[in-house]
């Protein structure tokens, strides 16, 4: 299912080291967000990766997308995360 694929892409990005893989991880997280548009965490992790690359505007856009979903749902999807 799309939800399972989205989860696998997200989990793969969270567990992988970003060392020289930022673009692949960002693409995976974007695909995850497209497959499951109701989840904020892929946007937040994508924002973190953009910040590591110094792409501040793109980081802010991804963070805004994540925050909007957190506000809409008033809860997190990944219960391991403290946000």
Backbone as JSON Lines, residues from 0, in Angstrom:
{"i":0,"aa":"X","n":[0.84,-1.19,0.0],"ca":[0.0,0.0,0.0],"c":[0.88,1.25,0.0]}
{"i":1,"aa":"X","n":[0.27,2.37,-0.36],"ca":[1.0,3.64,-0.39],"c":[1.47,4.03,1.01]}
{"i":2,"aa":"X","n":[0.63,3.75,2.01],"ca":[1.01,4.11,3.38],"c":[2.23,3.31,3.83]}
{"i":3,"aa":"X","n":[2.27,2.05,3.48],"ca":[3.42,1.21,3.85],"c":[4.68,1.69,3.14]}
{"i":4,"aa":"X","n":[4.58,2.01,1.86],"ca":[5.74,2.51,1.12],"c":[6.22,3.84,1.71]}
{"i":5,"aa":"X","n":[5.28,4.7,2.07],"ca":[5.63,5.98,2.68],"c":[6.37,5.76,3.99]}
{"i":6,"aa":"X","n":[5.88,4.82,4.79],"ca":[6.53,4.51,6.07],"c":[7.94,3.98,5.85]}
{"i":7,"aa":"X","n":[8.11,3.09,4.89],"ca":[9.44,2.52,4.62],"c":[10.42,3.59,4.14]}
{"i":8,"aa":"X","n":[9.97,4.48,3.29],"ca":[10.84,5.57,2.82],"c":[11.24,6.48,3.98]}
{"i":9,"aa":"X","n":[10.27,6.83,4.82],"ca":[10.55,7.67,5.98],"c":[11.53,6.97,6.92]}
{"i":10,"aa":"X","n":[11.24,5.74,7.26],"ca":[12.07,5.0,8.2],"c":[13.48,4.82,7.66]}
{"i":11,"aa":"X","n":[13.6,4.55,6.36],"ca":[14.92,4.42,5.74],"c":[15.72,5.71,5.85]}
{"i":12,"aa":"X","n":[15.06,6.84,5.66],"ca":[15.75,8.13,5.75],"c":[16.15,8.44,7.18]}
{"i":13,"aa":"X","n":[15.3,8.08,8.14],"ca":[15.6,8.35,9.55],"c":[16.78,7.49,10.02]}
{"i":14,"aa":"X","n":[16.83,6.26,9.57],"ca":[17.86,5.33,10.04],"c":[19.19,5.48,9.3]}
{"i":15,"aa":"X","n":[19.18,6.1,8.13],"ca":[20.39,6.22,7.33],"c":[21.19,7.44,7.75]}
{"i":16,"aa":"X","n":[22.48,7.36,7.56],"ca":[23.35,8.5,7.82],"c":[23.3,9.43,6.61]}
{"i":17,"aa":"X","n":[23.17,10.75,6.84],"ca":[23.07,11.66,5.71],"c":[24.39,11.91,4.99]}
{"i":18,"aa":"X","n":[25.45,11.33,5.48],"ca":[26.76,11.56,4.91],"c":[26.77,11.32,3.4]}
{"i":19,"aa":"X","n":[26.92,12.39,2.63],"ca":[26.97,12.35,1.17],"c":[25.71,11.76,0.54]}
{"i":20,"aa":"X","n":[24.6,11.75,1.24],"ca":[23.36,11.19,0.71],"c":[22.18,12.16,0.87]}
{"i":21,"aa":"X","n":[22.45,13.4,1.15],"ca":[21.36,14.34,1.42],"c":[20.3,14.34,0.32]}
{"i":22,"aa":"X","n":[20.75,14.4,-0.94],"ca":[19.79,14.51,-2.04],"c":[18.9,13.28,-2.14]}
{"i":23,"aa":"X","n":[19.46,12.09,-1.97],"ca":[18.67,10.86,-2.03],"c":[17.67,10.81,-0.86]}
{"i":24,"aa":"X","n":[18.13,11.15,0.33],"ca":[17.26,11.12,1.5],"c":[16.13,12.15,1.36]}
{"i":25,"aa":"X","n":[16.46,13.33,0.85],"ca":[15.45,14.36,0.64],"c":[14.41,13.87,-0.38]}
{"i":26,"aa":"X","n":[14.87,13.24,-1.45],"ca":[13.95,12.71,-2.45],"c":[13.05,11.63,-1.86]}
{"i":27,"aa":"X","n":[13.63,10.75,-1.04],"ca":[12.84,9.7,-0.39],"c":[11.78,10.3,0.54]}
{"i":28,"aa":"X","n":[12.16,11.32,1.29],"ca":[11.21,11.96,2.21],"c":[10.12,12.7,1.45]}
{"i":29,"aa":"X","n":[10.46,13.32,0.34],"ca":[9.46,13.98,-0.48],"c":[8.46,12.97,-1.03]}
{"i":30,"aa":"X","n":[8.96,11.84,-1.51],"ca":[8.09,10.77,-2.01],"c":[7.2,10.25,-0.88]}
{"i":31,"aa":"X","n":[7.77,10.1,0.3],"ca":[6.99,9.65,1.45],"c":[5.84,10.62,1.73]}
{"i":32,"aa":"X","n":[6.12,11.91,1.64],"ca":[5.09,12.92,1.88],"c":[4.01,12.89,0.8]}
{"i":33,"aa":"X","n":[4.41,12.59,-0.42],"ca":[3.43,12.5,-1.5],"c":[2.53,11.28,-1.32]}
{"i":34,"aa":"X","n":[3.11,10.17,-0.86],"ca":[2.33,8.95,-0.67],"c":[1.41,9.02,0.54]}
{"i":35,"aa":"X","n":[1.82,9.75,1.58],"ca":[1.01,9.88,2.77],"c":[1.04,11.36,3.19]}
{"i":36,"aa":"X","n":[0.19,12.17,2.58],"ca":[0.25,13.63,2.78],"c":[-0.25,14.11,4.14]}
{"i":37,"aa":"X","n":[-0.66,13.2,5.0],"ca":[-1.21,13.59,6.3],"c":[-0.19,13.51,7.43]}
{"i":38,"aa":"X","n":[1.05,13.2,7.1],"ca":[2.09,12.96,8.11],"c":[3.12,14.09,8.06]}
{"i":39,"aa":"X","n":[3.42,14.67,9.22],"ca":[4.32,15.82,9.31],"c":[5.8,15.45,9.34]}
{"i":40,"aa":"X","n":[6.12,14.33,9.94],"ca":[7.53,14.01,10.22],"c":[8.44,13.99,9.0]}
{"i":41,"aa":"X","n":[8.02,13.46,7.85],"ca":[8.93,13.52,6.7],"c":[9.32,14.95,6.32]}
{"i":42,"aa":"X","n":[8.4,15.88,6.49],"ca":[8.7,17.29,6.21],"c":[9.74,17.82,7.2]}
{"i":43,"aa":"X","n":[9.6,17.45,8.46],"ca":[10.51,17.93,9.5],"c":[11.92,17.38,9.26]}
{"i":44,"aa":"X","n":[12.03,16.11,8.96],"ca":[13.35,15.52,8.71],"c":[13.95,16.12,7.44]}
{"i":45,"aa":"X","n":[13.11,16.35,6.43],"ca":[13.58,16.99,5.2],"c":[14.1,18.4,5.51]}
{"i":46,"aa":"X","n":[13.42,19.12,6.38],"ca":[13.89,20.45,6.79],"c":[15.26,20.37,7.45]}
{"i":47,"aa":"X","n":[15.45,19.37,8.29],"ca":[16.75,19.19,8.95],"c":[17.86,18.93,7.93]}
{"i":48,"aa":"X","n":[17.56,18.12,6.92],"ca":[18.56,17.84,5.89],"c":[18.88,19.09,5.07]}
{"i":49,"aa":"X","n":[17.85,19.87,4.74],"ca":[18.1,21.13,4.02],"c":[18.95,22.07,4.86]}
{"i":50,"aa":"X","n":[18.7,22.12,6.17],"ca":[19.52,22.99,7.04],"c":[20.97,22.53,7.03]}
{"i":51,"aa":"X","n":[21.2,21.22,7.06],"ca":[22.56,20.7,7.02],"c":[23.27,21.09,5.74]}
{"i":52,"aa":"X","n":[22.5,21.25,4.66],"ca":[23.08,21.66,3.37],"c":[23.19,23.18,3.25]}
{"i":53,"aa":"X","n":[22.66,23.91,4.23],"ca":[22.69,25.36,4.17],"c":[21.63,25.94,3.25]}
{"i":54,"aa":"X","n":[20.61,25.17,2.92],"ca":[19.53,25.62,2.04],"c":[18.38,26.11,2.92]}
{"i":55,"aa":"X","n":[18.55,27.32,3.44],"ca":[17.68,27.85,4.48],"c":[16.25,28.06,4.02]}
{"i":56,"aa":"X","n":[16.05,28.57,2.83],"ca":[14.7,28.83,2.34],"c":[13.92,27.52,2.15]}
{"i":57,"aa":"X","n":[14.59,26.53,1.59],"ca":[13.94,25.23,1.4],"c":[13.68,24.56,2.75]}
{"i":58,"aa":"X","n":[14.6,24.75,3.69],"ca":[14.4,24.21,5.04],"c":[13.18,24.85,5.69]}
{"i":59,"aa":"X","n":[13.05,26.15,5.54],"ca":[11.9,26.85,6.14],"c":[10.6,26.38,5.51]}
{"i":60,"aa":"X","n":[10.58,26.19,4.2],"ca":[9.36,25.71,3.53],"c":[8.96,24.32,4.02]}
{"i":61,"aa":"X","n":[9.95,23.42,4.13],"ca":[9.65,22.07,4.61],"c":[9.17,22.1,6.06]}
{"i":62,"aa":"X","n":[9.81,22.92,6.88],"ca":[9.4,23.04,8.29],"c":[7.98,23.59,8.4]}
{"i":63,"aa":"X","n":[7.64,24.57,7.58],"ca":[6.28,25.12,7.59],"c":[5.26,24.05,7.23]}
{"i":64,"aa":"X","n":[5.59,23.22,6.24],"ca":[4.67,22.14,5.85],"c":[4.46,21.18,7.01]}
{"i":65,"aa":"X","n":[5.54,20.83,7.68],"ca":[5.43,19.94,8.83],"c":[4.63,20.55,9.97]}
{"i":66,"aa":"X","n":[4.91,21.81,10.26],"ca":[4.18,22.48,11.35],"c":[2.69,22.58,11.06]}
{"i":67,"aa":"X","n":[2.34,22.86,9.81],"ca":[0.93,22.94,9.44],"c":[0.21,21.63,9.76]}
{"i":68,"aa":"X","n":[0.88,20.51,9.42],"ca":[0.27,19.2,9.7],"c":[0.21,18.92,11.19]}
{"i":69,"aa":"X","n":[1.24,19.27,11.93],"ca":[1.2,19.09,13.39],"c":[0.03,19.88,13.98]}
{"i":70,"aa":"X","n":[-0.14,21.12,13.52],"ca":[-1.23,21.95,14.03],"c":[-2.59,21.36,13.65]}
{"i":71,"aa":"X","n":[-2.71,20.87,12.43],"ca":[-3.98,20.29,11.97],"c":[-4.37,19.05,12.78]}
{"i":72,"aa":"X","n":[-3.39,18.18,13.01],"ca":[-3.68,16.9,13.67],"c":[-3.52,16.97,15.19]}
{"i":73,"aa":"X","n":[-2.76,17.92,15.67],"ca":[-2.51,18.09,17.11],"c":[-1.87,16.85,17.74]}
{"i":74,"aa":"X","n":[-1.12,16.12,16.93],"ca":[-0.39,14.95,17.43],"c":[0.69,14.56,16.43]}
{"i":75,"aa":"X","n":[1.58,13.72,16.85],"ca":[2.61,13.23,15.94],"c":[2.25,11.83,15.47]}
{"i":76,"aa":"X","n":[2.83,11.44,14.35],"ca":[2.62,10.12,13.77],"c":[3.69,9.16,14.29]}
{"i":77,"aa":"X","n":[4.94,9.63,14.31],"ca":[6.06,8.82,14.79],"c":[6.17,9.04,16.29]}
{"i":78,"aa":"X","n":[5.65,8.12,17.06],"ca":[5.6,8.29,18.51],"c":[6.96,8.2,19.19]}
{"i":79,"aa":"X","n":[7.99,7.86,18.46],"ca":[9.35,7.86,19.03],"c":[9.91,9.26,19.1]}
{"i":80,"aa":"X","n":[9.36,10.17,18.3],"ca":[9.88,11.53,18.22],"c":[9.22,12.39,19.3]}
{"i":81,"aa":"X","n":[9.98,13.29,19.91],"ca":[9.44,14.08,21.03],"c":[8.71,15.35,20.61]}
{"i":82,"aa":"X","n":[8.24,15.46,19.37],"ca":[7.54,16.69,19.01],"c":[6.07,16.49,18.94]}
